[in-house]
Amino acid sequence: MHESIIMYKRYRFLWVALGIIAAAVLAYLLHDPQEPPNGGTGLGYTLGVAGTLLIVWLAWFGVRKRQYSSTQGTVQGWLSAHVYLGVALIVVVLLHAGFQYGMNVHTLALVLLILVVVSGVFGVYVYAKYPTRLSENRQGSGRSDLIDQIEDIDRRSRRIATGLPRGYGELIHSGINRTVAGGSAWAMITGRDNSQVVLPIGDDYTVVANPGQEAALDWLAEQQSRSMDAETASIMAELSALLRNKRKLLERLRQDIRLQAMIEIWLYVHVPLSAGLLAALAAHITTVFIYW
Amino acid sequence: MRYLIRFLSQGAAGSVEHYDKIVDDPTITIGRATDQVLHLKDRRARLQHARIEPRNGDVHISTRAIAGVTVNGRSQRDAKLQHRDVIEVGSNVLTVIEAPSGFDFAMTFELRDDAASDELASQFDSLRLSRTLWSKRRLSWALISIVLVCALLVPAAGLLHPGAADVLRDVPLLPDDGLWLAGPIHNKHAQSSTQCQHCHTEVFSRVKDVACLECHEANRHVGSSSAAALVLGIERCASCHLEHNEPPGLIKRHQGLCADCHASLPADVGLEPATDFLEDHPAFKVSLLQPMTRDDKTLDWTTVRAVLADAGIEDRSNLNFNHQVHLDREGIITPDGRRVIECDECHLPEPGGARMAPITMDEHCSLCHTLTFDPDAPDRTVPHGDPEGVVQVLIEYYSARLLGGGEDSGGRRIRRPGQTLSRTDRDKVAAEAKTTAFKIAGDIFERTACATCHEITRGGESEELPWQVLPVRLTPEFFPKANFSHTDHDTEVSTCVGCHAAESSETTGDILIPNLERCRDCHGSGVARRNDAGQTLSTCIMCHGFHFAEKGSY
C-alpha cells in the first residue's frame, strides 16, 4: 500500500508536483514586480489563488475518501496526488509570501500549513514503516487473539485460585482486575504499564504497582519458597508460569497498542490543523481585503 | 465500619464458590477506577461510580453517576440499604445479607451471566486512540473556533466602533487588528500614527489618495493627470508608494519604472537613453558657471552644460588657484610654520551633505594670504573685495605718515610739531602721498597680493582706479540634476582625493569632478545579477528624483 501511493502510476503525481514547483519557481525568478516580492503583486495574487485552490482540493480528500461510490479516480490515486501536491504547496505558498514573515494572521496560516504538510509527511513515513512492525509484533495473530489468550490465562488462574486460601484469591482476582493496557493517549504512546495488584501482606491488604506482573510474581515466589507442602508448591509454580506467560502477552499487546496509536496519532495533528488552516486561510483572505 | 464482601462465582460443575473480603473503612467506594475498594470491570460503571457509607445509624448507597444505581429494580441516586436489598451496577449484583457477628454490614457480590461478554470487552476497553477523549472532529472544531475568534472576529469588533479598537489595542493579550498587518509599518508613518484606520479609511476598499494628501503636500509631486503618470499607468499614490513591505521602503526603487520610458524618449525631449547605470547610462554632464559679457558690456554669469569627459572644457571662475601647491605633502608655509593642509580645512559639506559650503577669503584664505603692504607695519592691511577701498586706505596711510602722524620708522618728516603747514605744503604732501599710494597699489594689484589669485586688468575707465579685478564665482553645484551626498560617501574606502584629482591639479580650469567610470568602481547596475560582488545595487532613483513638478520634466 505505502509503496503504491508513492509510486502510483509510475510516480505520476511526483511529476505533476515537480511541474508545479518548477513553474512557480520559474515565474518567481522571471517576474519583476518593481517592488519587494509579496502576496500583493500580480504573481503574488496568482500564486495565492493557486495555493488556495490547492488547499481546498487537498482538504477535499477528507470528503472524497468517504465517498465509497465515487468513480472520480481511485482513493489510492487521490492519496498519491494528495501527498505530492501537498508538498508542492509549501513551495507555492512560500513564493506567494515572497519570504516575508511576521507575527500576524498571514504567517499563522503559513505556519499551520507547514505543520499540516510536515505531519502529513510523517504520516507517509509511519504508513511506510509501522504496519510491518505491527505484524511482526503480532506474529501472525490479531489483537483479539492476544486478548483472548490473556483472558484464557486469567480464567485458568481464577480456577486455581478458588482452591487456595483467601489471600491468594485476592492476589489473583485483583491482579486480573487491576491489570491495564492502553487507557489514555499518553499511556498508549508510551506503552507504560500502570497495572496494580492487591497483596496480602501480614493481615492486611495493600495495593501496590504491578508493572510486568512483577509484584505478583515476587509475592508468589516468596510464598513458594516458604511452602512446605509439595502440592501447594506445585500450584504456586503453575500460577507463576501462567503469570509469566501473561506478562509476555501483555508486553506484546502494549506494543501493539503503541504501534497502532503511532499509526493513528499523526492524523490527530494533521486533521485538526488542516481545519485550523482552513480557518486561518479564511481569516487571511478576509483581512487582507478588509485593509486593502 | 467493618464490612464483609462475599464474592460469589460459578465453580467447576455448577458449584457456587466464594471468597470473602473484609473492609475496615468507613466507606466502600465502587467504580471502574483501580483505586476503588470494589473495582468493577464494566464499561457501564463510572470511574468513581458509587459509595456505600453509614449515615444517621443506617447504611446508604449514593451515586453521582447519571445512570444512578439500581436498588431493588429501581434506579436511585441515594438509597438506604436494608436486608435483602439488591443493588445492580451494570452486570454487577450486590445483595445485602445478614451481617455475621463482628461485622457491621455484609453483602454478596456476583456477576450476572450476561457479564461475561462485557467483562471480556472491558478488560482492556481503551486500546485505540479513538476510544480516548481525543477526537479529531472535536479538536478540529476547537481549532477552527480559536483561529476565527482570535484572528478575525475579535479584532473585527474594532471596525464597528473606534473605541472598541482602542480597547483591543490597549488591553494586553486581547487580539487587535495589529494581527492583520501584512508587514511592518514604515518608520516615517509609524511616527505619526499606528492606527490602521488612519489610512485604511474604508473597509474592503483600497487606500485612497485623500488619506495620503491629509499629511503630504499634493502639488509637490507628480499628479495623476501628468503625462508621466498617464504613460506609466499611475492611478493613485499607492501605485508607487507601497506600505507594509520588507525591506521597508515607501518609494518604488525599481529602475524599470524609469527605464521603460527612458530607453528611447521622443527626440524633442532631448534626453539620451538611460536604462541602467552600469550598462546604459549617458556620459556625465556638468553644469559650469561661466562669466559672460552682456550687450551693455556689463559682466554676468551663466550656467553652461558640458560633457564632463570632453577634453576642452574648463572651469572659468576667474580665480587662480593651484590645488597641487596647496596640497603639497611636504607642507606649505603658514603663519604657524610649515604644515600640510587637509581638504576639509576649506571644503566642508553643508548640513545635510548635499552641497559643499561656500569658500570665502576671510574664512579660508586670509590666514596665509594677508593683505599687508608695508613690512614696517605688519598689522596694516588693505580690505578684500573693495579695490577703491584699497587705494583709499593707502592714500590715508601715506598722507598720515608724511604729515608725521606718529610715524617713527625713518620716514621723512616734513612738519615740525606745532608748525602749521601752508596750503602749498599741504598740496605738496597730498600729491606725494597719492603718488606713493598708487605706486604701492600697483604692486599690490599687479604683483604681490591681488594678482596671486585674481585676474587683473589695467587701463580701466577711471583714472582714480586704473585696475579692475575680474569678479570670481565658484560653481556651486556641478551635478544639479542628481542627488549626491558627500556625507553618505564619507566612508573608509572613499577619500577626497580618491575621487577628486586635486593633488595633481595645477590650474583652476581643471574640473576635479569624478567621471562615470569612477562612480562605477563602486556603483553597479540596478539589476542585482548584473553586478559583481561588492558592487552597490544602484537603481536610477538612487541619484535621480522622479518627475518632481518644481524641477521640471527631466
Interface residues (C-beta under 8 A of the other chain):
Chain A: D32 P33 Q34 E35 P36 N38 G39 G40 Q100 G102 M103 N104 V105 H106 L108 R143 I147 I150 E151 D154 R158 R159 T162 R166 G169 E170 H173 S174 N177 R178 T179 V180 A181 G182 G183 S184 A185 M188 N194 Q196 Y205 V207 L253 I257 Q260 A261 E264 I265 L267 Y268 V271 P272 L273 S274 A275 G276 L278 A279 A280 A282 A283 T286 T287 V288 F289 I290 Y291 W292
Chain B: F7 S9 G11 A12 E17 Y19 D20 K21 T34 D35 H39 K41 L120 Q123 F124 D125 S126 L127 R128 L129 S130 R131 T132 L133 W134 K136 L139 S140 W141 A142 L143 I144 I146 V147 L148 A151 L152 P155 A156 L159 D177 G178 L179 W180 L181 A182 G183 P184 C196 H200 V203 F204 S205 R206 V207 L242 N245 E246 P247 G249 K252 H254 G256 L257
